[in-house]
């Protein structure tokens, strides 16, 4: 027979057996009702512990797999709160439709005197040009006034496009566009 201490008693060293006449510490709680203090020597809690450990490991792996699948599943990635999802929309539009959308956004930024928004629509070469500054934008905006743009033709050639744009239905102007980082960008003023 093997001594089987209750779960609410302090642990005993492996193989320890109480000596004859031993009594539990009076400060210890009573064993649970029906708890056997002596069990057959072959019956060990170690086997149960191994089974429980294996079940726990399998559950942990399953939870990890579910979390990994949920986190890495294809879909929009998290970005700043309120960030527009232009890449999802842009992928569904043709190159021509995307360029027309940039022209609309350019007109809105110009008319709203929103230099930062306008700058985000410009290609890298334009943003790097010293002439493209907040002060120059304000001066050009004051001289030209508001825009009413319409696209009359778009010729896409790979990662560049030549676009004819009219203001107020007249004065056609050739404007170059460049495809950068998955978006069409306005490349001249």
KERO-615148 format. One record per atom (N, C-alpha, C): residue in one letter; atom name; y, x, z negated. Coordinates in steps of 0.02 Angstrom, whole numbers, m for minus. Atoms other than C-alpha are relative to their C-alpha. Layout:
BEGIN
A CA Y X Z
...
end
This chain:
BEGIN
X N m59 42 0
X CA 0 0 0
X C 62 45 0
X N m63 m37 m6
X CA 177 54 35
X C 55 m43 m31
X N m56 35 31
X CA 334 10 m64
X C 49 m22 56
X N m44 29 m51
X CA 449 m103 40
X C 64 m25 m34
X N m60 22 35
X CA 625 m105 m35
X C 37 m54 39
X N m38 52 m34
X CA 729 m260 5
X C 62 29 36
X N m57 m26 m39
X CA 872 m239 130
X C 65 4 m41
X N m62 m1 40
X CA 1003 m271 m6
X C m5 51 m57
X N 6 m53 49
X CA 939 m124 m113
X C 18 66 32
X N m14 m66 m29
X CA 988 59 m91
X C m62 27 36
X N 58 m27 m36
X CA 877 152 34
X C m39 50 m44
X N 42 m47 37
X CA 732 254 m33
X C m23 54 49
X N 24 m53 m44
X CA 670 421 35
X C m67 m20 32
X N 64 17 m33
X CA 524 408 160
X C m59 21 m44
X N 61 m14 38
X CA 356 398 73
X C 7 m7 m75
X N m11 8 73
X CA 432 366 m99
X C m36 m62 m24
X N 33 57 33
X CA 331 254 m213
X C 24 m1 m72
X N m23 3 70
X CA 395 192 m381
X C m57 21 m47
X N 51 m19 49
X CA 305 270 m529
X C m23 m60 m41
X N 26 55 42
X CA 202 163 m647
X C 53 m20 m51
X N m48 27 48
X CA 312 51 m755
X C 72 0 25
X N m69 m2 m27
X CA 463 73 m640
X C 29 m69 6
X N m37 63 m7
X CA 593 m65 m644
X C 63 13 41
X N m62 m11 m38
X CA 737 m87 m520
X C 61 m1 m45
X N m64 m3 37
X CA 913 m52 m579
X C 24 m72 m9
X N m22 69 13
X CA 980 m212 m662
X C 63 m19 41
X N m61 16 m39
X CA 1141 m197 m558
X C m18 m19 72
X N 20 18 m68
X CA 1041 m220 m396
X C m11 m75 5
X N 13 72 m8
X CA 1032 m396 m326
X C m74 m13 5
X N 71 16 m6
X CA 866 m486 m328
X C m21 3 74
X N 24 1 m70
X CA 757 m470 m172
X C 5 m70 29
X N m2 67 m31
X CA 769 m612 m46
X C m63 m38 m20
X N 59 40 19
X CA 651 m757 m87
X C m59 15 47
X N 61 m12 m38
X CA 473 m717 m32
X C m6 71 26
X N 2 m69 m26
X CA 511 m532 0
X C m59 38 m32
X N 56 m37 28
X CA 351 m428 m19
X C 23 71 m18
X N m19 m68 21
X CA 386 m270 m122
X C m54 51 20
X N 54 m45 m21
X CA 218 m198 m69
X C m30 m28 65
X N 29 20 m64
X CA 152 m202 110
X C m56 49 17
X N 54 m46 m19
X CA m4 m127 190
X C 30 64 29
X N m27 m66 m19
X CA 21 59 225
X C 10 7 75
X N m7 m6 m73
X CA m4 41 414
X C 59 m38 28
X N m54 42 m24
X CA 134 m88 429
X C 66 36 m15
X N m62 m38 10
X CA 295 6 456
X C 58 m34 35
X N m61 26 m30
X CA 471 m51 490
X C 24 44 57
X N m22 m47 m52
X CA 486 99 605
X C m14 m27 69
X N 16 28 m65
X CA 398 11 748
X C 50 m55 19
X N m50 53 m12
X CA 514 m139 731
X C 67 31 18
X N m63 m34 m15
X CA 661 m20 730
X C 2 27 71
X N 3 m24 m69
X CA 603 59 893
X C 7 m57 50
X N m5 58 m45
X CA 582 m111 975
X C 72 m25 2
X N m69 23 2
X CA 753 m168 916
X C 47 49 34
X N m41 m50 m33
X CA 830 m4 974
X C m6 m4 76
X N 11 5 m72
X CA 752 m22 1147
X C 34 m63 28
X N m32 62 m22
X CA 812 m203 1162
X C 76 9 1
X N m73 m13 3
X CA 987 m149 1107
X C 23 44 57
X N m19 m45 m55
X CA 990 m9 1236
X C 1 m37 67
X N 2 39 m62
X CA 938 m128 1376
X C 60 m46 5
X N m58 45 1
X CA 1073 m252 1325
X C 64 38 13
X N m59 m41 m10
X CA 1203 m114 1319
X C 7 21 73
X N m1 m19 m71
X CA 1157 m55 1494
X C 19 m61 43
X N m15 60 m38
X CA 1163 m234 1560
X C 74 m18 m5
X N m72 15 10
X CA 1336 m265 1485
X C 42 51 38
X N m37 m52 m37
X CA 1397 m99 1556
X C m1 m12 75
X N 5 14 m72
X CA 1334 m146 1730
X C 45 m59 19
X N m42 59 m14
X CA 1420 m316 1723
X C 74 19 m1
X N m70 m21 5
X CA 1584 m238 1667
X C 19 44 59
X N m14 m44 m57
X CA 1574 m104 1801
X C 8 m40 64
X N m5 41 m60
X CA 1543 m232 1937
X C 64 m41 0
X N m61 41 4
X CA 1685 m343 1876
X C 62 41 11
X N m59 m42 m5
X CA 1808 m199 1867
X C 7 30 70
X N m4 m35 m65
X CA 1764 m115 2033
X C m8 m47 60
X N 7 47 m54
X CA 1742 m273 2135
X C 61 3 45
X N m57 0 m47
X CA 1849 m277 2294
X C 47 m56 m16
X N m52 49 13
X CA 2012 m367 2269
X C 65 36 m10
X N m64 m32 9
X CA 2195 m336 2240
X C 0 42 m63
X N m5 m43 58
X CA 2230 m193 2123
X C 60 m20 m42
X N m55 17 44
X CA 2340 m215 1974
X C 60 43 16
X N m63 m36 m12
X CA 2520 m164 2000
X C 52 m24 m49
X N m53 23 44
X CA 2685 m191 1918
X C 5 m76 1
X N m7 72 4
X CA 2716 m368 1859
X C 52 m22 51
X N m46 26 m49
X CA 2797 m466 1998
X C 0 39 65
X N 0 m39 m62
X CA 2754 m338 2132
X C m27 m43 57
X N 25 41 m55
X CA 2735 m421 2301
X C m64 30 28
X N 63 m23 m29
X CA 2566 m412 2384
X C 7 2 75
X N m14 m3 m72
X CA 2629 m362 2555
X C m59 28 39
X N 54 m29 m37
X CA 2475 m262 2601
X C m52 m53 19
X N 47 53 m15
X CA 2362 m416 2591
X C 27 m43 57
X N m30 41 m52
X CA 2482 m518 2696
X C 7 38 65
X N m11 m40 m60
X CA 2520 m376 2816
X C m65 9 39
X N 63 m11 m34
X CA 2336 m351 2855
X C m18 m60 44
X N 16 60 m38
X CA 2324 m531 2919
X C 47 m10 59
X N m50 9 m53
X CA 2478 m515 3032
X C m9 52 54
X N 0 m49 m55
X CA 2487 m432 3203
X C 56 50 m11
X N m54 m50 4
X CA 2595 m276 3224
X C 67 m32 16
X N m63 32 m20
X CA 2726 m381 3312
X C 27 m46 m55
X N m21 45 54
X CA 2728 m511 3172
X C 26 40 m60
X N m22 m42 55
X CA 2743 m373 3042
X C 70 29 14
X N m66 m27 m18
X CA 2892 m296 3135
X C 53 m54 m5
X N m48 56 5
X CA 2977 m466 3149
X C 16 m15 m74
X N m12 12 72
X CA 2954 m487 2961
X C 46 54 m29
X N m45 m54 23
X CA 3036 m316 2931
X C 71 m14 23
X N m67 16 m26
X CA 3182 m371 3041
X C 32 m54 m44
X N m26 53 44
X CA 3202 m529 2934
X C 20 29 m68
X N m15 m30 65
X CA 3195 m427 2774
X C 61 46 4
X N m59 m43 m11
X CA 3321 m303 2846
X C 63 m42 0
X N m58 44 m3
X CA 3440 m445 2886
X C 18 m26 m70
X N m14 25 68
X CA 3422 m517 2710
X C 30 54 m44
X N m26 m55 42
X CA 3451 m348 2627
X C 71 19 22
X N m66 m16 m26
X CA 3600 m311 2740
X C 51 m52 m22
X N m47 54 17
X CA 3682 m480 2714
X C 10 m7 m75
X N m6 4 73
X CA 3647 m475 2527
X C 27 64 m32
X N m26 m65 23
X CA 3718 m298 2514
X C m48 32 m50
X N 53 m27 44
X CA 3553 m241 2436
X C m24 67 28
X N 14 m67 m28
X CA 3551 m55 2475
X C m72 22 m16
X N 67 m24 18
X CA 3389 m18 2379
X C m54 m36 40
X N 49 37 m40
X CA 3294 m157 2469
X C 2 23 73
X N m7 m24 m68
X CA 3363 m99 2636
X C m32 69 7
X N 27 m68 0
X CA 3315 81 2595
X C m77 m2 2
X N 73 5 1
X CA 3135 27 2560
X C m29 m21 68
X N 22 21 m66
X CA 3125 m45 2737
X C 5 56 51
X N m14 m54 m47
X CA 3179 120 2817
X C m57 51 1
X N 51 m52 m6
X CA 3063 257 2881
X C 22 62 m39
X N m13 m60 40
X CA 3051 424 2791
X C 57 42 29
X N m55 m39 m31
X CA 3166 512 2917
X C 68 m30 m16
X N m64 33 15
X CA 3303 383 2888
X C 18 9 m74
X N m15 m7 71
X CA 3287 391 2699
X C 22 71 m17
X N m17 m70 14
X CA 3301 582 2706
X C 67 20 31
X N m63 m16 m35
X CA 3457 578 2819
X C 59 m6 m48
X N m58 0 45
X CA 3615 625 2723
X C 49 m56 17
X N m46 53 m21
X CA 3712 495 2824
X C m20 m68 m29
X N 23 64 27
X CA 3605 356 2750
X C 8 1 m76
X N m16 0 71
X CA 3689 339 2581
X C 27 m68 m20
X N m26 63 25
X CA 3745 196 2472
X C 73 m10 23
X N m71 4 m20
X CA 3929 235 2513
X C 6 m16 74
X N m2 13 m72
X CA 3898 241 2701
X C m24 m70 16
X N 25 68 m10
X CA 3798 80 2691
X C 56 m50 m14
X N m54 46 18
X CA 3942 m8 2602
X C 55 0 52
X N m52 m4 m52
X CA 4066 55 2732
X C m22 m35 64
X N 25 32 m61
X CA 3957 2 2880
X C m5 m76 m10
X N 8 72 14
X CA 3923 m167 2798
X C 68 m34 3
X N m68 28 m1
X CA 4111 m196 2774
X C 26 m5 72
X N m24 m2 m69
X CA 4147 m149 2956
X C m36 m52 44
X N 39 43 m46
X CA 4006 m250 3037
X C m8 m71 m25
X N 9 67 26
X CA 3996 m400 2921
X C m73 m20 m2
X N 68 25 5
X CA 3843 m510 2912
X C m36 4 67
X N 42 m3 m60
X CA 3699 m501 3035
X C m37 m66 9
X N 44 56 m19
X CA 3606 m639 3127
X C m46 27 54
X N 43 m38 m45
X CA 3463 m542 3205
X C m55 m42 31
X N 58 31 m33
X CA 3334 m599 3331
X C m34 54 42
X N 39 m48 m38
X CA 3195 m497 3410
X C m13 m29 69
X N 13 24 m68
X CA 3185 m512 3599
X C m61 33 32
X N 62 m31 m25
X CA 3044 m388 3634
X C m23 55 m48
X N 31 m52 41
X CA 2924 m272 3545
X C m53 34 42
X N 50 m39 m36
X CA 2824 m132 3627
X C m31 49 m49
X N 35 m41 49
X CA 2697 m58 3507
X C m40 54 36
X N 36 m57 m28
X CA 2629 115 3550
X C m32 40 m57
X N 33 m34 55
X CA 2507 167 3414
X C 38 m10 m65
X N m36 3 64
X CA 2609 210 3259
X C 75 m3 9
X N m72 10 m12
X CA 2779 184 3341
X C 8 m64 40
X N m15 60 m39
X CA 2863 33 3418
X C 73 2 20
X N m68 8 m25
X CA 3017 7 3525
X C 14 m75 0
X N m16 71 9
X CA 3102 m157 3483
X C 71 m13 23
X N m68 20 m20
X CA 3250 m244 3564
X C 20 m57 m47
X N m24 48 49
X CA 3352 m339 3435
X C 72 m19 19
X N m68 24 m13
X CA 3506 m447 3465
X C 32 m24 m65
X N m38 27 56
X CA 3642 m491 3340
X C 43 m57 27
X N m35 61 m23
X CA 3714 m667 3360
X C m18 m17 72
X N 22 17 m67
X CA 3612 m686 3520
X C 31 42 55
X N m29 m44 m51
X CA 3703 m544 3609
X C m5 72 m22
X N 0 m71 15
X CA 3724 m356 3612
X C m70 27 m16
X N 67 m26 13
X CA 3540 m306 3631
X C 3 74 m19
X N 1 m69 25
X CA 3502 m145 3538
X C m73 21 m5
X N 67 m27 6
X CA 3346 m36 3551
X C m8 33 m69
X N 13 m26 67
X CA 3277 m1 3377
X C m72 25 m3
X N 67 m30 7
X CA 3131 116 3343
X C m30 m20 m68
X N 37 13 61
X CA 2999 73 3213
X C m57 51 m5
X N 54 m48 12
X CA 2869 187 3134
X C m48 m31 m51
X N 51 26 46
X CA 2705 141 3048
X C m15 54 m51
X N 8 m49 54
X CA 2701 232 2880
X C m33 m32 m60
X N 33 23 62
X CA 2583 208 2733
X C m19 m74 4
X N 24 69 m6
X CA 2515 44 2801
X C 54 m52 12
X N m54 48 m11
X CA 2685 m34 2839
X C 45 24 57
X N m49 m16 m52
X CA 2807 m42 2984
X C 68 11 m33
X N m65 m18 29
X CA 2974 41 2944
X C 53 5 56
X N m58 m2 m44
X CA 3145 27 3029
X C 23 72 3
X N m13 m72 m6
X CA 3194 198 3100
X C 68 18 30
X N m67 m20 m22
X CA 3377 192 3155
X C 50 m54 m18
X N m55 47 13
X CA 3545 112 3123
X C 44 m5 60
end
